[in-house]
């Protein structure tokens, strides 16, 4: 079975994949090879389809396919999962709607999409709301913090089962290490194509420049851009280190991915089987986290071997600089309370590094 072969290959196979950005995630250069079918699943009386916009080797996909194997075993073959990668079942926006209609069982979608349904989700997508991947993971699935938010979509036929961390975004450029916001002055930095991200980068000191990821390498090489912002795996595997060798850990953005389903779909399982699913989902969070950390570390090492330089500025000035964005985006009492709860869970502020 393909999944068992993938598991045996281990995390080294993940790093060997040619990755490319789609939101905060990873995609393989050979993505089309697996686009026509799911990633494989154990036989079961009911095999739930999971829509995913990236490749089957990505950490979240690996964790979900292994969840499906454990689910089949623990439910005595009543249920399993089959991950459909590479937008086989549609774009993320489309799969949200397909989950709502019941045409697709589960989907993994970027947090920004759920803002369109409940704007309070913006609180979990703000710059510097998390101090680290560990902080993000500690709050995303804490019912005391996110429980009401996750259930708020059920009257729209969406149940949010939980959130995954997909890495930390930082800035890189072709000119010099960034230690303060002044070092970004005049630098045109590629951001995701949203007004929020343009505004964020401008407040950080640079010139936020929205652009499709596929154009970034050439744009930096030609001088149209000075750099970009993303996690280490995207930076290394898209070879942006060749044209922008200065990577600075501003650690400004972490957008979660959410596993969603239709309440009726989840309710079709017995309470006992729902409990098994949720227990195994907890294990999937841990597996995805470990694999993501390994990918990021090995990607940094690969970029350094290719000549890139990494530095860790004090993030406090950057965090202070983006404060106006909070007032602009946290416009409801619920979103402000959610943001404050996440920040309170951080403990003492981390002043730099990863």
C-alpha positions as MATLAB code, in Angstrom:
seq = 'XXXXXXXXXXXXXXXXXXXXXXXXXXXXXXXXXXXXXXXXXXXXXXXXXXXXXXXXXXXXXXXXXXXXXXXXXXXXXXXXXXXXXXXXXXXXXXXXXXXXXXXXXXXXXXXXXXXXXXXXXXXXXXXXXXXXXXXXXXXXXXXXXXXXXXXXXXXXXXXXXXXXXXXXXXXXXXXXXXXXXXXXXXXXXXXXXXXXXXXXXXXXXXXXXXXXXXXXXXXXXXXXXXXXXXXXXXXXXXXXXXXXXXXXXXXXXXXXXXXXXXXXXXXXXXXXXXXXXXXXXXXXXXXXXXXXXXXXXXXXXXXXXXXXXXXXXXXXXXXXXXXXXXXXXXXXXXXXXXXXXXXXXXXXXXXXXX';
ca = [
       0.000    0.000    0.000;
       1.273    3.430   -0.920;
       0.758    4.877    2.567;
       2.804    2.213    4.283;
       5.620    2.741    1.794;
       5.434    6.454    2.499;
       5.591    5.873    6.248;
       8.634    3.631    5.891;
      10.423    6.268    3.872;
      10.348    8.600    6.883;
      10.832   12.306    7.088;
      13.884   12.334    4.806;
      11.593   11.696    1.868;
       9.626   14.780    2.768;
      12.655   17.020    2.446;
      13.612   15.478   -0.885;
      10.311   16.623   -2.406;
      10.483   19.735   -4.544;
       8.237   22.117   -2.600;
       6.432   25.184   -3.749;
       4.155   27.631   -1.977;
       0.417   27.629   -2.110;
      -0.596   29.784    0.812;
       1.538   28.542    3.677;
       2.062   25.027    2.406;
       4.080   22.729    0.228;
       3.633   21.291   -3.271;
       5.695   18.900   -5.312;
       7.002   19.626   -8.778;
       5.575   16.261   -9.842;
       2.185   16.982   -8.343;
       0.261   15.898  -11.411;
       1.475   12.325  -11.007;
      -0.911   11.743   -8.101;
      -3.650   14.186   -8.985;
      -6.072   11.687  -10.483;
      -6.731    9.660   -7.356;
      -6.648    9.675   -3.585;
      -3.541    8.889   -1.613;
      -4.803    5.421   -0.800;
      -6.671    4.115    2.225;
      -7.364    0.874    4.098;
     -10.521   -0.879    3.046;
     -13.508    0.043    5.175;
     -17.291    0.016    5.085;
     -17.110    3.779    4.593;
     -14.039    5.576    3.257;
     -14.217    9.306    3.941;
     -12.759   11.536    1.241;
     -10.405   14.277    2.461;
      -9.795   17.185    0.074;
      -6.281   18.663    0.137;
      -4.709   21.276   -2.130;
      -1.096   20.104   -1.833;
       0.843   16.888   -2.367;
       0.479   13.625   -0.475;
       4.007   13.876    0.971;
       3.278   17.104    2.847;
       3.371   16.652    6.672;
      -0.334   17.314    7.231;
      -1.275   14.858    4.473;
       1.031   12.175    5.864;
      -0.468   12.643    9.326;
      -4.050   12.448    8.011;
      -3.420    9.330    5.939;
      -1.899    7.623    8.965;
      -4.945    8.746   10.959;
      -7.077    6.924    8.401;
      -5.114    3.719    8.906;
      -5.506    3.900   12.684;
      -9.198    4.763   12.353;
      -9.808    1.652   10.238;
      -8.028   -0.511   12.783;
      -9.746    0.922   15.838;
     -13.259    0.880   14.321;
     -12.868   -2.701   13.069;
     -13.067   -1.550    9.463;
     -16.124    0.646    9.772;
     -14.327    3.841    8.719;
     -11.115    5.051    7.110;
      -9.840    8.180    5.360;
      -8.545    8.702    1.844;
      -6.646   11.926    1.176;
      -7.186   13.425   -2.283;
      -4.171   15.707   -2.886;
      -3.269   18.376   -5.441;
      -6.761   19.943   -5.602;
      -8.165   16.738   -7.106;
     -11.530   17.553   -5.546;
     -11.317   21.281   -6.259;
      -9.702   24.453   -4.960;
      -9.816   25.158   -1.241;
     -12.660   27.623   -1.742;
     -14.592   25.019   -3.731;
     -14.033   22.274   -1.171;
     -15.410   24.447    1.634;
     -18.652   24.636   -0.333;
     -18.541   20.919   -1.147;
     -18.189   20.096    2.555;
     -21.161   22.330    3.292;
     -23.270   20.457    0.743;
     -22.034   17.039    1.903;
     -20.444   16.223   -1.472;
     -17.000   16.013    0.152;
     -16.553   14.495    3.609;
     -13.566   16.456    4.942;
     -11.255   19.229    3.715;
      -8.063   20.840    4.992;
      -8.253   24.577    4.309;
      -6.260   27.709    5.136;
      -7.539   29.854    7.972;
      -8.064   32.881    5.775;
     -10.928   31.116    3.955;
     -12.971   30.763    7.119;
     -12.762   34.529    7.670;
     -15.191   34.809    4.762;
     -17.790   32.920    6.800;
     -17.037   34.259   10.285;
     -14.734   37.310   10.346;
     -13.699   36.497   13.926;
     -11.336   33.843   12.512;
      -9.053   36.758   11.574;
      -7.813   36.808   15.169;
      -5.956   33.530   14.577;
      -4.354   34.832   11.353;
      -2.844   38.063   12.642;
       0.903   38.800   12.564;
       2.648   37.999   15.839;
      -0.417   36.511   17.462;
       1.797   33.450   18.070;
       5.312   33.500   19.506;
       6.278   30.111   18.102;
       4.963   26.940   16.496;
       4.633   25.408   19.961;
       2.529   28.358   21.120;
       0.281   28.092   18.077;
      -0.219   24.369   18.595;
      -1.034   24.878   22.272;
      -3.955   27.202   21.524;
      -5.405   26.032   18.197;
      -7.076   23.005   19.753;
      -7.681   24.296   23.263;
     -11.492   24.252   23.675;
     -11.301   27.026   26.266;
      -9.827   29.339   23.617;
     -11.163   28.185   20.243;
     -14.182   26.054   21.166;
     -16.848   28.710   20.597;
     -15.170   29.895   17.402;
     -15.012   26.394   15.936;
     -18.671   25.653   16.682;
     -19.799   29.029   15.316;
     -19.949   27.661   11.765;
     -22.198   24.681   12.438;
     -25.320   26.553   11.389;
     -23.536   27.008    8.043;
     -22.964   23.223    7.767;
     -19.297   23.371    8.772;
     -17.773   21.704   11.794;
     -14.166   22.710   12.494;
     -12.518   19.648   14.011;
      -9.169   21.302   14.693;
      -6.198   23.244   13.425;
      -2.715   22.347   12.187;
       0.410   24.486   12.277;
       2.039   24.934    8.851;
       5.294   26.675    9.731;
       6.462   30.216   10.468;
       6.960   32.895    7.810;
       9.958   35.275    7.842;
      11.480   37.771    5.402;
      14.404   37.290    3.023;
      16.061   39.602    0.530;
      18.931   40.069   -1.914;
      20.701   42.985   -0.196;
      21.503   42.532    3.490;
      20.403   40.940    6.768;
      17.346   42.561    8.343;
      17.832   43.490   11.995;
      15.300   46.337   12.363;
      12.317   47.707   10.422;
      14.641   50.383    9.024;
      16.552   47.623    7.207;
      13.411   46.885    5.172;
      13.032   50.492    4.007;
      12.558   50.622    0.242;
      12.766   46.842   -0.195;
      10.002   45.379   -2.363;
       8.978   42.154   -0.600;
       6.580   39.675   -2.173;
       3.541   38.883   -0.031;
       0.426   36.745   -0.505;
      -2.164   38.465   -2.639;
      -4.289   40.057    0.067;
      -4.639   43.655    1.234;
      -3.957   42.531    4.813;
      -0.559   41.123    3.930;
       0.417   44.173    1.886;
      -0.501   46.380    4.834;
       1.412   44.129    7.252;
       4.655   44.277    5.269;
       4.359   48.026    4.788;
       3.977   48.495    8.539;
       7.032   46.288    9.085;
       9.055   48.811    7.100;
       9.145   47.399    3.580;
       7.068   47.677    0.430;
       4.551   44.836    0.358;
       4.248   43.602   -3.219;
       1.543   41.017   -4.013;
       2.564   38.462   -6.620;
       1.952   34.840   -7.570;
       4.588   32.525   -6.120;
       5.617   31.168   -9.509;
       6.916   34.582  -10.579;
       8.993   35.378   -7.493;
      12.373   33.850   -8.415;
      12.565   35.664  -11.742;
      11.252   38.888  -10.205;
      14.008   38.894   -7.572;
      16.624   37.912  -10.126;
      15.630   40.809  -12.406;
      15.308   43.370   -9.617;
      11.526   43.744   -9.847;
      11.449   42.398   -6.287;
      14.065   42.564   -3.546;
      12.824   39.526   -1.684;
       9.922   37.616   -0.212;
       8.524   36.182    3.007;
       7.859   32.526    3.661;
       8.990   29.524    5.678;
      12.354   27.821    5.299;
      11.131   24.958    3.139;
       9.670   27.238    0.486;
      12.779   29.425    0.590;
      15.161   26.502    0.124;
      13.223   24.318   -2.265;
      12.193   27.081   -4.640;
      15.885   28.100   -4.600;
      15.083   31.662   -3.615;
      18.295   31.439   -1.600;
      20.165   31.724   -4.915;
      18.791   35.202   -5.605;
      17.981   36.410   -2.061;
      20.622   34.910    0.241;
      19.723   36.862    3.413;
      17.007   35.157    5.478;
      15.984   36.971    8.661;
      13.823   35.309   11.321;
      11.198   38.018   11.725;
       8.758   35.185   12.510;
       5.857   37.464   11.677;
       3.092   35.185   10.415;
       1.661   31.732   11.088;
      -1.625   30.971    9.320;
      -3.235   27.726   10.546;
      -4.859   25.058    8.396;
      -8.215   23.686    9.567;
      -9.741   20.235    9.156;
     -13.433   20.778    8.450;
     -16.392   18.488    7.901;
     -20.164   18.698    7.667;
     -21.881   18.168   11.051;
     -24.136   15.564    9.434;
     -21.123   13.678    8.086;
     -19.453   13.565   11.473;
     -22.770   12.758   13.126;
     -23.164    9.687   10.909;
     -20.624    7.949   13.148;
     -21.559    6.615   16.555;
     -20.436    8.656   19.555;
     -17.824    5.992   20.305;
     -16.386    6.154   16.787;
     -16.419    9.955   16.885;
     -14.376    9.721   20.065;
     -11.879    7.414   18.352;
     -11.612    9.834   15.446;
     -10.909   12.786   17.732;
      -8.346   10.820   19.738;
      -6.486    9.868   16.582;
      -6.731   13.439   15.307;
      -4.807   14.506   18.411;
      -2.070   12.053   17.429;
      -2.118   13.455   13.880;
      -1.417   16.953   15.202;
       1.703   15.647   16.912;
       2.938   13.730   13.878;
       2.410   16.687   11.558;
       4.206   18.972   14.000;
       7.246   16.704   14.228;
       7.495   16.317   10.470;
       7.077   20.061    9.897;
       9.878   20.831   12.348;
      12.165   18.318   10.641;
      11.395   19.739    7.201;
      12.101   23.306    8.327;
      15.377   22.398   10.030;
      16.672   20.372    7.117;
      15.576   23.068    4.657;
      17.540   25.696    6.578;
      20.599   23.458    6.503;
      20.213   22.931    2.764;
      19.920   26.683    2.157;
      22.991   27.358    4.284;
      24.943   24.765    2.330;
      23.943   26.646   -0.831;
      25.319   29.901    0.582;
      22.375   31.502    2.372;
      22.861   33.444    5.593;
      20.348   33.271    8.444;
      20.027   35.790   11.275;
      17.665   36.241   14.214;
      16.704   39.868   14.825;
      14.889   41.144   17.893;
      11.264   40.747   16.796;
       9.871   43.291   19.279;
      10.229   46.315   16.936;
       8.456   44.430   14.150;
       5.698   43.324   16.495;
       5.231   46.901   17.674;
       5.183   48.167   14.090;
       2.187   46.038   13.061;
       0.006   47.053   16.023;
      -2.172   49.398   13.881;
      -3.269   46.345   11.882;
      -4.847   44.877   15.002;
      -7.173   47.837   15.409;
      -8.045   47.683   11.717;
      -8.886   43.967   11.687;
     -10.092   43.077   15.195;
     -13.369   44.919   14.854;
     -15.692   42.772   17.001;
     -15.604   42.076   20.750;
     -15.326   38.342   19.995;
     -12.298   38.704   17.725;
     -10.521   40.970   20.213;
     -11.260   38.585   23.098;
      -9.984   35.651   21.054;
      -6.789   37.484   20.146;
      -6.230   38.455   23.787;
      -6.765   34.859   24.930;
      -4.189   33.570   22.457;
      -1.685   36.201   23.543;
      -2.290   35.438   27.224;
      -1.448   31.784   26.563;
       1.967   32.748   25.192;
       3.516   33.494   28.570;
       6.572   35.764   28.634;
       7.237   37.348   25.225;
      10.009   35.781   23.176;
      12.269   38.596   22.020;
      13.893   36.956   19.060;
      15.066   33.789   17.390;
      12.748   31.079   16.187;
];
